[in-house]
Amino acid sequence: MSATIDYYELLEVTRNADDATIKSSYRKLAMKFHPDKNPGCDDSEAKFKSISSAYSVLSDPQKRAAYDQYGHAAFENGGMGAGAGGENPFSDLGDIFESIFGGGFGGGRQQARRGADLRYDLEITLDEAFHGREAQIEIEVSTACDPCSGSGATPGTGTRRCNLCGGHGKVRAQQGFFTVERTCPTCHGRGEVIENPCRSCGGEGRVNKPQTLDVNVPPGVDTGTRIRLTGKGEAGPNGAPAGDLYIFVHVSRHAMFERDGTMLITRIPITFTTAALGGEIEIPGLDGARHTIHVPAGIQSGKQLRQRGVGMPVLQGRGRGDMVIEIVVETPSKLTARQKELLRELQATETGDECPQSKGFFDRLKTAWSDLTE
């Protein structure tokens, strides 16, 4: 098959096709002509290599732009703007810079691109945030291709020097009085290109696979806590290092407690008799223990009581925060005849001194009325 067949024709798309259309057509053709589905068929293998080469160009914005402008000359015999005889016009320039400064011009070829970092959102309960837990997550992520060990090349084959940049990883072009240097669109700065792409990964050196990962969630985590799994992100292309995976923790609402840092807050309703006479209430904590709260006589609604050291654990530290109990005095809405009779007896004995806030308010109210009538 001729190497000069138009890449758009090879992938059966128009020149103005978008990325999604190109990708979809490539997948369909790759499935059809894959050597594993056509064993022993040289034509299918050649077709598969051709469409893989075409897709490697048209799926990359820089390569596609160079191809649209210069055609196959952008990637063959020295690339776009090659002089007579097909020599690479940048090779001599690179040699000059190398002789003066050492290494390739522009700092030499680029280091292999690291894989992208990934994010995973993990929802846990407040009890799990208190005790910590071992979680297993399922995630699909690109990993190094097994057959080629992440190199992107067919086992037993290697790479060759990039013709466009002469192995330097960068190209230069004159624009008026300025010289513009940019990453080579063919080799992406590596200075080398793969001659025989791996069939399993198409030369990328990575494939998407589902993975099960163990995540250690420590006690004391809160919403927004990030857990970093080094090297568990997306694999880098052609054997480059993998990125990291960041687990973002989200703690769900609890039926009884609200959280403020290491402090646990709960609102407890009590009867007005308990509020007047005092008493004790028991609260089950997240630690599994039952905590006894002493309610002083005469407590008012909204008053906060504090139990020290029984709140949330300190993340990556020692000790625990406090538990804060906000008292809500509940007025009875259903009373028996006897209960009403007892309350009337109590009311008859009231002098006003039992409730100083009420007495003070009404005293101020009387004074205000007196001032208005004078």
N, C-alpha and C positions, 0 to 999 in steps of 0.2 A: 504494500500500500504506500503510495507516495507520501512523503513527509510534508508536501506543500499543499495538501488538501486543506481547504478553509476550515478553521476550527469550528465555526458556527455550523457549517454543513455537517461536520463530523458529529456534532451533538444534536443536530436536527432542530435548531432554533434559529430565530431571526437575529439580526445584529443589534436590534434594540430590546432584546429579551432581558427581563430583570433577573436578579440573582436566584430567586425562588424557582423560576422557570428553568433556568440553566441547571440548577441542582437536581430538580425533578427529572429532567430528561437524561442527565448523566446517570442517575441511579437506575433508571429503567434500562438504559443501554448497557450499563455495566453488569446488571443482573443477566441480561440476555447473552452477552458475549464472554462472561467470566470463564476462564479456562477450566475451572472445576466443574462447570456445567457442560463444557464441550471438550472432554478429554481427548487428546490426540489431534485436535483440529488446529493446525497452524494458522489458518485464516482468522479463526475466532480469537486466538491469542494475540495476533497482530492488531486486530481491530480493537481489542480490549486495551492494549498499550496505547494505541492512537487516541482513543477517546479519553483515556486517563491523562495523557499529555495535554489534550485540548482543555480538559476541565481544570487542570492545574494552572493553566493560564487564565481562562475566562472566569474562574472563581476568585481570582485575586485582582482587586481594583487597579493596582499599579501595573501588573502584567497585562491586564485587559486593555488599559489605556495605551500602553506601549504597542500592543498588538494591533489595536484599531488604527494607530497612527503609522506604524512601520511594517505591519504584517509579520511574516516569519523572519524577516531580517532583524527584528528586534532581539531574536534569540539564537540566531545562527550566524556563524562566520564573523564574529566580532560585533554583531548587533546593529542597531540603528545608526545610520550615518557612517557605516564602515567604508574605508577607503578602497582603492583598487587592490585587487588580490585578496579581498576578504580579511584584511588584517584588523585587529582591534585597535581603534584610535586611542584608547585609554591605556593600552599596555605600556607604551613608551613613557607616557606621563607618569604612570605609576613607578616605572623604573627610575625616573629622574628623582622623584620624591624619596624613593627608597634609598638611593645613593647618597642623598643629602642628609635625611633625617633618620634613616634606618627604619626597616619595616615598611609596610604598605602605606600609600598616601592616605591622609585623613585619619591616621591612627590605626590603620590595619583593619582586617576583617572583624566584624562584630562577633561578640560572644553569642552563643546559642540562646535563643529566646526562652525565658522561663515560662512554664505553663501558667495559666490564669488561676487566680484565687477563686474559690467557690464559697457560696453561703448556703447554710441549711438552718431552717427555723424549727426549733424543738420546743414543744409545749409540755410543761410539767405541772404537777399540783403543788400547792403550798407545803403539803406534808413531804413531798419528794424534795422540795427545796430545803426543808428543814433537815432531813436525814441524809440527803444526797442519794444518788442511785447510779447503777450501771445501765446505760441505755444502749440499745442496738438500733441503728438507723439504716435504711435502705436508700441508696443514692446511685444514680447512673452517671458515670464520669468517664472521661477518656483516660485510658491507661496505656502503657507502653505495649506495642504489638509484640506478641510472643514469637511468631515465626522469624521476624527480623531483629528481635531484641531492641526494638525502638529506633533502629537506624533508618528505616524507610526503604532500605535497599534489599533486593532479593538475596537470600543467603548465598554466600559464595561470590557475590559481586560487591563492587565498591562505588566510589564516586570519582568524578573527574573535575578538573579545574573549569570554572565557569568561563565560557567564551566571552561573555559580554563585559565582565569587569576584570578579566585576566587573573582571577583568583584573589583580588583585593577586597571584594565585598562591597565596594562603592564605585560609583561612576561619576564622571564630571562632564559638564556640558557648558559651552560658552553662550552666554546670553548678553549680547552687547558688550559692555565693558566689564561685566561680571562673570565669574566662573562659579557655577552652582554645583555643589556636591551632594549626592543623595545615595541612599541605600540601593544597591543593585536590585532591580525588580525581578531578576531571574533567580538568583540564589538567596535573596533576602539577607544579604550581608555575610553569608557563610563562606563565600568564595568557592564553593564546590556545589555541584549538582549531581543528582542520582541518575545513573544511566539506565538501570533496570529497576523500576519501582516494585516494591513488595506487593504481591497480589492481594494479600490480606488487608493491608491498610492503604493501598494506593499511593505509597511513597510518603505518607504523613508520619509514619512511625508510631501512630497511636490509633486506638479504636475505642468506641464507646462500649462499656460493659457495666452491668449492675453490680454494685458492691454492697456488702454488709459490713458496717464498721461499728466497733465498740467505743462508746463515749463515756468517760468517767465524769459524772456531774457531782462536784464537791458540795458538801453542806454549806448553806448560806448564800447560794446563788440567788440572783434577783432578775427581774425582767430587764433585758439589756445587757446582761453578762455575756461576754464572748468567750468561747472555748476554742482554742486554736489547735488543729491537728496538722502538724507540719508534714508537708509532702503528700498530703491526701487530696490535694486539689487536682486540677487538670494537668495531665502529662504534657511536658513540653514537646514541641515537634522535633522529630529526628534525634531522639535521645536526650534532649535538653531536660534540665531539672523540672520536677513537677511543682505546681503552686501549692498553696495551703488551703485547707478547708476550715471555714469559720462557722462554729455552731452558735447561733443567736438564741438565747434562752428566753422563753416567755412563760411567766408563772400565772396560772389561771386563778380566778377569784375563789375565795374560800367562803363557806357558808357562815362561819362564825367570826373569823379574824380578818382584819385589815392590816396591811403591813406598811411601816414607814422606816426604811432602812433595816436596822436590827430590832426595831420595836414592833411588838404585836399589840394591836388595839382591838378591843371588843366592847360592845355596849350591852349591859346587863340590866333588864327591868327587875325592880323589886317592889313589893307591896308597900303601901304608905305606913303600915304598922311596923314593918321591918325598918323602914327609914326612920320612924320615930323612936323605936325602942332599940334599934341596933340588932346585930345578929351575925351569922356566918353564912356564906354561900360557897359552893364548890364549883370549880371550873375545870373541865378536862383540857390539858395542854397538848400541844403538838408532840411533846416528848413522851406522851402516854401516861403521864402522872396526873393525879387529881390535886389541884391546888386550892387550898382553903383561903378564902378572902374574908377578912374581918371587917364588917360594916359598922362604923361608929354610929351611936345614937344621934338622931337629928341631922343625918346627912341629907343634902339637898340634891335635886335632880341636876345632872350635869357635872357633879363632882367626880374627879378622877382619882382612882386608887392605883397604886403602883406596886407590882411584885417584881423585885429586882432579880436579874439573872435567869429568867425563865422565858425570854423572848427568842429571837432567831439567832443562830450561830453566827459568829463573825467569819466572813469568808476568808479563807487562807490565814486564819488567825486563831486566837484562843478566846474562850469565854462566850457569853451570850448577852443579848440585849435584855430589855425589860418587857414585861407585860403590863399594859395600861388598861384598867377597867373603868369605863365611863358609866356612872350610875344613872338610870332612868327611873324615876319614881312614878309608878303607875297608879292612877286614881281608879278605884273599883267602879265598874259600870253596872254590876248586878249585885244587889244586896238583899238579904232576907229581912223580914220584918224585925227580927230580934237584933240584927246587925244595925239596922237603921235606928232602933230604939237606943242602943248603946252609943251610937254616934251623937244622937240628940242629947243624951246625958253628958257626954264629953263636951259638946258645944255649950251646954248650959254652964259648965264650970270654967270656960275659957275667960281669961282676963285680958288677952291680947299680948301678954308678955311671952306666951309660948312661941309666937311667930314674930320675932322682932322686925323682920323685913316688911311683913304686911302692916304691922303697927306703925312703923316709921313712914311707910308710904301714905297711909290714910291720915296720919298727923300732918304731913306736908300738904295733902289734898285739902284738909280743913283750913289750913293757913291760906292756901291759894284762894279758896272761896271767900274767906273773910276779907282778903285784900280787894277782891272784886266788888264786894258789897259796900265797902267804906266810901 
